[in-house]
Amino acid sequence: MDTQSYCPVPPGVGMEENFLSLDDILLSHERLPVRTECVFPRLGFLEKSSDTQDIPEATKMELPLWLSKGLYERKRKVLSVELPKVYREGWRTVFTADPNVVDLHKMGPYYYGLGSQMLHFDSPENPDIAQALLQTFIGRFRRTMDSSQNAYNEDTSALVERLDSLEKVLFRSGQNGLNSFQSWEKGQASQLTASSLVLNYRKRKLADVQT
């Protein structure tokens, strides 16, 4: 019987979100640089550097992702969202040259997740951002999985701390698969048992025969 008190819920895929996922909850609190396009009445307390009651138009500030998405409208422009520096052209050039040299966790633990969420906001750079996310993932995937398969019973903390949260999940999955294979080779794998559906079916068949 599984006694685990918490069953991890995977995050959403791409631009989708899973509000039961702790990773997505933490992602939604990532702060974005924004610029107000109108006056925000009686919300001056949100801007710590201001003593006014209202937030004036053209104010630059930072808001969490969930609030930025809630306030953003394409037809009635309330605020504009600026790209975080890691998604701008300069950093995209670095990722194109060699994505493996970048410490993604230091740049932002949710590089892929936040980058996908940035596509919610209209920007002429959105196609380039999407392409950069894809190429960065492809460029780093092989090294991440190779490392997970060649680090059996080794300290991998220095390697893992440079990974994005999605890459950490993939790395752990690779290591779990390697550990299971090593246990199977040594004859330490758990014994296979029939599923509960098969056992219940056999019981019903036996009951039918006896009646």
C-alpha positions as CSV (number, residue, x, y, z in Angstrom):
1,M,0.0,0.0,0.0
2,D,1.3,3.5,-0.9
3,T,1.8,5.5,2.2
4,Q,3.1,8.6,0.4
5,S,1.4,11.7,2.0
6,Y,1.7,13.8,-1.2
7,C,1.4,12.6,-4.8
8,P,3.3,15.0,-7.0
9,V,1.1,16.6,-9.7
10,P,3.0,17.3,-13.0
11,P,3.0,20.9,-14.3
12,G,1.1,21.9,-17.4
13,V,2.5,21.5,-20.9
14,G,3.5,24.5,-22.9
15,M,1.2,27.5,-22.4
16,E,-1.3,25.5,-20.3
17,E,-1.2,25.5,-16.5
18,N,-2.1,22.9,-13.9
19,F,-3.2,24.8,-10.8
20,L,-2.8,21.6,-8.7
21,S,0.9,21.5,-9.5
22,L,3.3,23.1,-7.0
23,D,5.7,23.9,-9.8
24,D,3.1,25.8,-11.7
25,I,2.1,27.7,-8.5
26,L,5.7,28.8,-8.0
27,L,6.0,29.6,-11.6
28,S,2.9,31.9,-11.5
29,H,4.7,34.0,-8.8
30,E,7.7,34.8,-11.1
31,R,7.9,38.6,-11.4
32,L,7.7,40.3,-14.8
33,P,8.8,43.8,-15.8
34,V,5.7,45.8,-16.9
35,R,4.7,49.3,-17.9
36,T,1.3,50.7,-17.0
37,E,-0.7,52.1,-19.9
38,C,-3.3,53.9,-17.8
39,V,-3.8,55.1,-14.2
40,F,-4.3,52.4,-11.6
41,P,-6.6,54.1,-9.0
42,R,-6.0,53.4,-5.3
43,L,-3.3,50.8,-6.1
44,G,-0.3,52.9,-5.1
45,F,0.6,50.5,-2.3
46,L,1.7,48.0,-5.0
47,E,4.6,50.3,-6.0
48,K,6.9,50.5,-3.0
49,S,8.9,53.4,-4.4
50,S,5.9,55.6,-4.7
51,D,4.0,57.5,-1.9
52,T,1.0,58.3,-4.1
53,Q,-2.4,56.7,-3.8
54,D,-2.6,55.9,-7.5
55,I,-0.2,54.3,-9.9
56,P,0.3,56.8,-12.7
57,E,0.4,56.0,-16.4
58,A,3.8,54.9,-17.8
59,T,5.0,53.6,-14.5
60,K,7.6,50.8,-14.7
61,M,7.3,48.1,-12.1
62,E,7.3,44.4,-11.5
63,L,4.2,42.2,-11.1
64,P,3.9,38.4,-10.7
65,L,3.0,36.4,-13.7
66,W,-0.5,35.5,-12.5
67,L,-1.4,39.2,-12.0
68,S,0.2,40.3,-15.3
69,K,-1.9,37.7,-17.2
70,G,-5.0,38.8,-15.3
71,L,-4.6,42.5,-16.2
72,Y,-3.4,42.0,-19.7
73,E,-5.9,42.7,-22.5
74,R,-5.3,42.9,-26.2
75,K,-8.2,45.3,-27.0
76,R,-8.1,47.6,-24.0
77,K,-4.4,48.0,-23.2
78,V,-4.0,48.2,-19.4
79,L,-0.4,47.3,-19.2
80,S,2.4,46.2,-21.5
81,V,4.8,43.4,-20.5
82,E,8.5,43.7,-21.2
83,L,10.6,40.6,-22.0
84,P,12.8,39.4,-19.1
85,K,16.5,39.7,-20.2
86,V,17.0,36.0,-20.6
87,Y,14.5,35.9,-23.5
88,R,15.8,38.9,-25.3
89,E,17.9,38.8,-28.5
90,G,21.3,39.0,-26.8
91,W,20.7,35.9,-24.7
92,R,18.9,34.1,-27.5
93,T,22.2,34.5,-29.5
94,V,24.1,32.9,-26.6
95,F,21.7,29.9,-26.5
96,T,21.9,29.5,-30.2
97,A,25.7,29.3,-30.0
98,D,26.0,26.8,-27.2
99,P,23.0,26.2,-24.9
100,N,25.0,23.9,-22.6
101,V,27.3,26.6,-21.2
102,V,24.4,28.5,-19.6
103,D,23.4,27.9,-15.9
104,L,19.6,27.8,-16.5
105,H,18.8,27.6,-12.8
106,K,20.7,30.8,-12.1
107,M,19.0,32.6,-15.1
108,G,15.6,31.4,-13.8
109,P,14.5,28.0,-12.4
110,Y,11.5,28.0,-14.8
111,Y,13.2,29.0,-18.0
112,Y,11.0,26.8,-20.3
113,G,7.8,27.3,-18.3
114,L,8.1,31.1,-18.0
115,G,9.2,31.4,-21.6
116,S,6.1,29.5,-22.7
117,Q,3.9,31.7,-20.6
118,M,5.4,34.8,-22.2
119,L,3.8,33.8,-25.5
120,H,0.4,34.8,-23.9
121,F,1.5,38.5,-24.4
122,D,1.6,40.0,-27.9
123,S,5.1,40.6,-29.0
124,P,6.8,40.6,-32.5
125,E,9.5,38.5,-30.9
126,N,7.2,35.6,-29.9
127,P,8.2,33.4,-32.9
128,D,11.8,33.9,-32.1
129,I,11.2,33.1,-28.4
130,A,9.3,29.9,-29.2
131,Q,12.1,28.8,-31.6
132,A,14.8,29.6,-29.0
133,L,13.0,27.6,-26.3
134,L,12.7,24.6,-28.6
135,Q,16.3,24.7,-29.8
136,T,17.6,25.2,-26.3
137,F,15.7,22.2,-25.0
138,I,16.9,20.0,-28.0
139,G,20.5,21.2,-27.5
140,R,20.6,20.4,-23.8
141,F,18.4,17.3,-23.8
142,R,21.0,14.8,-24.9
143,R,23.7,16.0,-22.5
144,T,21.1,16.0,-19.6
145,M,20.0,12.4,-20.3
146,D,23.6,11.2,-21.0
147,S,24.7,12.6,-17.6
148,S,21.8,10.9,-15.9
149,Q,22.8,7.5,-17.4
150,N,26.5,7.8,-16.6
151,A,26.3,9.0,-13.0
152,Y,25.3,5.8,-11.2
153,N,26.0,6.1,-7.5
154,E,27.8,9.4,-8.0
155,D,27.3,12.8,-6.5
156,T,25.4,14.8,-9.2
157,S,24.6,17.9,-7.1
158,A,27.0,20.2,-9.1
159,L,25.4,19.1,-12.4
160,V,21.8,19.2,-11.3
161,E,22.0,22.7,-9.7
162,R,22.6,24.1,-13.2
163,L,19.4,22.6,-14.6
164,D,16.0,24.2,-15.2
165,S,13.1,22.6,-13.2
166,L,11.9,20.7,-16.2
167,E,15.4,19.3,-16.9
168,K,15.7,18.2,-13.3
169,V,12.5,16.1,-13.7
170,L,14.0,14.5,-16.8
171,F,17.3,13.9,-15.1
172,R,15.6,12.2,-12.1
173,S,13.6,10.1,-14.5
174,G,16.7,9.0,-16.3
175,Q,18.4,8.1,-13.1
176,N,15.4,6.2,-11.8
177,G,15.3,4.2,-15.0
178,L,19.1,3.4,-14.7
179,N,18.7,2.4,-11.1
180,S,15.8,0.1,-11.9
181,F,17.8,-1.5,-14.8
182,Q,20.8,-2.0,-12.5
183,S,18.6,-3.7,-9.9
184,W,17.1,-5.9,-12.5
185,E,20.6,-6.9,-13.8
186,K,21.6,-7.9,-10.2
187,G,18.4,-9.9,-9.7
188,Q,17.1,-7.4,-7.1
189,A,14.1,-6.3,-9.0
190,S,10.7,-6.7,-7.2
191,Q,8.8,-9.8,-8.2
192,L,6.1,-9.3,-10.8
193,T,2.6,-10.0,-9.6
194,A,-0.8,-10.1,-11.3
195,S,-2.8,-7.0,-11.3
196,S,-5.9,-6.6,-9.1
197,L,-8.1,-6.6,-12.2
198,V,-6.8,-10.1,-13.2
199,L,-7.2,-11.4,-9.7
200,N,-10.8,-10.1,-9.4
201,Y,-11.6,-11.6,-12.8
202,R,-10.3,-15.0,-11.7
203,K,-12.5,-14.8,-8.6
204,R,-15.6,-14.0,-10.6
205,K,-14.9,-16.9,-13.0
206,L,-14.4,-19.3,-10.0
207,A,-17.6,-18.1,-8.4
208,D,-19.5,-18.7,-11.7
209,V,-18.1,-22.2,-12.0
210,Q,-19.1,-23.1,-8.4
211,T,-22.6,-21.8,-8.9
